[in-house]
Amino acid sequence: MGDNVTHLSEATFSEEVNASDVPVVVDFWAEWCGPCKMIAPLLDEIASENAGKIRIVKVNVDDNPGLARQFDVMSIPTLMVFSDGEVKRRLVGAKGKAQLLEDLNEFL
């Protein structure tokens, strides 16, 4: 995991996501999730290529079950795009980089 992706907890989530002046993509993931590990390097690339335009953060659902419940995360990976503190888009499942970029295009 590169320096472009921040790991959040229930304690830091609200401050980091709601105070951001750029859209924030929250990756709900778990250590045991194969598809989560598959998209992690893609998200890191997207974060570095779009620094200043978008932030990518990760929430481990095993360590932060309250956040997973709060946002009705039923399967992982689930990506949620927050803008102005609100969920603007929800993406479920692993995708290739081109598909992820297409899904995130309006925020870039």
N, C-alpha and C positions, 0 to 999 in steps of 0.2 A: 504494500500500500504506500503510495507516494505521499508527498507533503500537501497535496492539493485537496485531500479529503479529510474532513474533521469528524471525529467520533463524538456523538452527543449522548447524554444521559437524560433521565427525567429531570434532573436538576438544571441542566444547561439548555434543554431543548427550546423552551419558550423564548428565552433571551436571544439565543442564536438565530432562531428562525424568524421570530416576529420583528426583531430589530434590524434585520438585513435590508439593505437598500437595493439588493439585486434578488431575482428569484432564487429560491433554495430548493434543490432536489434532495429529498430525504429518502435514503435507501434503507428500508427495513429488511434486515438480513439476520442470519444465524451462522455460527461457526460450522455446523453440520450440514448446511445447505449447499449442495453441489452447484446448482444454477446461480446461487448468490456469488460463489467463488468465481464462476465463469464470467460474470459481468463486472466484477470488481475492477480488473485492469482497464476495462473499457470506460467505466465511469471516471477512473483516474485520468485517462487520456482526455476525455471530454472536459474534465475540470481544468486541466492545465491548458488545453487549447482555447478555452473560453473564460480564462481568468478575468475577473472584473465584470463579466457579463452575467455569470451564474455561479452559484456555490453548490457544491455537492457535499452532503453530510451523511453519516451512517448511524443507524440506531440498531443495536443488537437486541432483538426481540426477547432473547433469553434473559438478558441482563436488565431489560426495561419493559417488563410485561404490561405495565400501566399505560405506556405510550402505545403499544400494539393494540390494547383494548380501546383506548381513547379514539384511535383512528380506524377501528374495525379492520385491522390487518388480519386476514384469514389465511392467506398463503403468502409465501415468500419466494423469491424477492418481490416486494411491492415498492414501487417508487412513487412518491407523491411530490408534486411541484407546488410549493407555497409561494405566493406573491402577496405582499401586503398582509402577511399573517393568515391568509386563507388558502385552503387547498384549491388549486386551479385545475389540476390534472392528476389522475391516478393511473399508473401503469403496473400491470401484474404479470409476472413471469419474465424469464430471461429472453433477451433479444440481442441481435447483432448490433454493432456500432452504428451502421447506417440507419437501421430502424429506430434506435434510440435517438439519434440526432434528428431524424424526421419528426418523432414524437415530441421532442423538446424544442423544435425549430422556432415556434412562436415566442419562446422565452429567451432565445439567444440574440 
